[in-house]
């Protein structure tokens, strides 16, 4: 085999290896969190009523404030299937967040309130 062909083959192999490392290696320090949003309220009383409604259903609710509005979440999970099952109980929308693997639920809520997560 000619030297030039060996160089071309090695370049292709290295390119594929680097592509895999950068594509999958960069995502190793991240995880996906799924949140189920069930309301956005201007008034704290309405937010509290929704949280009480969730509690009466046996669901722990989460809330955060952003831009003078209260956001109410009924579930946060790393498992999309859990959220999909939960959607049968409660009307809302699923949100997806890619976050550092060390992020906790409270950290996610704090970041959402500051607008640091998209």
N, C-alpha and C positions, 0 to 999 in steps of 0.2 A: 504494500500500500504506500502511496506517495506521502511524503511529509505534509504536503498541503492539505490532503484529505484528513490526516490525523489531527491537524490543527483545527480544521472545521468541525470535526466530530467532537473534539474536546471542548471547543467553544460552545457547541450546542448543549452538551451535557452540563457544563458549568452554568449556562444560562438557565436551563431547567431547574437545576439545583438551587440557584439563587432565587428564582421565581417562587419555588415552593417554600423556601425558608422565609422570605419576606411576606408571602401571602399568609401562611399558616403560623409562622413563628411570632408575628406581631400580634396575633389574636390570642396567644396563649395566656397573656396577662389580663384578659378581659372575659366578661360573662354577659349574658343577656338576662335582663330582668323584665318580667311582664307585669304590668299593672292594669287593674280593671277600674276605670273611672266611672263613677255613678252620679256625679253631679258637680256643678259649678254654681256657687251662690255668692250673692253680694252681701247678704245679711247673715250675721253669725247665728241668729235664731234658726234660720232655715238649714244651715250646716248642722247645727246641733240636733235638729229634728231628724235629719237624714241619718246621722250617726246613731241616734236612738232607735230608729227604724231598723238599721242594720243589726244593732245589738239585740233587739227583740227577735231577730231572725237567727241569732247565734253567730253572727259574723262580726269579727273585729274590724272596725273601720279605721282608715288612716285619713289624715287631713293635712293640708299645707296651704299657706296663703301666698299668692303671687298677684301683683298688680291690683291690690285691693279686692281680690276675689278669693273665696274659699273653695278649694278643690277637694272633693271627697273621693277616696279610693276604697273599694271594698275588699281588694285582695292584691297582694304583691307576691310574686313567685318566680322562681327560676324555671319552672316547668310550664310550658305553654298549655299542655294538656289539662293541668289543674285549673287554669284560667278559663279554658273552653268549657269545662264541666261547670264551673262556677257561673258562667254566663247563662246557663239554663235557669238559675235561681233568681238572678238579679239583672235588670236591664241596665246596660251601660256600654262602654267602648273599651277595647283593649289597646293599651299603649305598650310599645316596645322600646327598651333603653339598653344600649350597649355601654357597659360601665367597667371600671377596673374590677378585677376579681376580688379585691379586698373590700368593696363597697357593701355596707350594711343597709338594711331597710331605712333606718333613721338617717343615714348619710344621704340616701337617695332622696328622701323627703326634704332634707335641708337643701340639697342641690337644686331640686325642682323649685323650691320657693325662691331661690336666688336666680333661677333661669340658667343654671350651669349645665343642665342636661337637656339634650334634645331627642 
